[in-house]
Amino acid sequence: MNDGTITLPWLVIRQDDNGNRYRVGRYATRAEAQKIADSLDGRGHKQLYWVERIGQNGSTATAN
């Protein structure tokens, strides 16, 4: 990061009962994002949570 910017390439995504998807937050590491997704998923709601990485071109890919 030569330009002094902070990169947050990991997203936590939530999908509700109707299939609508929302970005919950952006994180610096996969581990941090996964911790948040696991915490939210553990609350027992019907929503799905997962982690995706933002590529350099702005596209996302699901991280398994």
N, C-alpha and C positions, 0 to 999 in steps of 0.2 A: 504494500500500500504506500506507494511513493508520494501520492498527492495529498496525504493526510486525511483521507476519507475513511470512514468505518464501513466495512462491508458486512451486510446482514443477508447472506444468501439462503438461509434456511427459513421456510415458511411452515406454520401450523395452519392447516385447513380444517374447517368444520363443515360437515354436510348434515342438514336437518332432515326431518321426516319426509319433506316434500321434494328432496333432491337439490335444494338450493345450497350453494357453496359459498363460504365466507372465509376471508383471511383473518385468522385470529391474531397473528403476530409474526414478526420477523426476528431471527436470532442469528448469532454469529457462528454457532456450532450446531452440528446435527444432534449431539448429546443434549444440549440445552433445549432444543426444539422438541426432541423426543420426550424429555422429562415433562415438559408442559403438556404435550399431547396425552401422555400416559396419565397425568394428574387429572386432566379434564375428562378423559375417557372413564376414569375410575369413579366418577360421580354418579354413575348409574343412569344417566339420561340416554335417550334413544339416538342422539346425534353420534356421528362417526367423526373421529379425528385422525389425521395423518400428517406426515411430514413430507414436504417437497423441497427440492433445491432449485433456486433460480440460476439459470445458466448465464454466461457472460453476455449472451444476446437477448436476455430477458425472458427466455422460455423456461418453463418449469418441467421437472421430471420427478415422478414419485420415487421417494427413497424407501427401499424395503430393508 
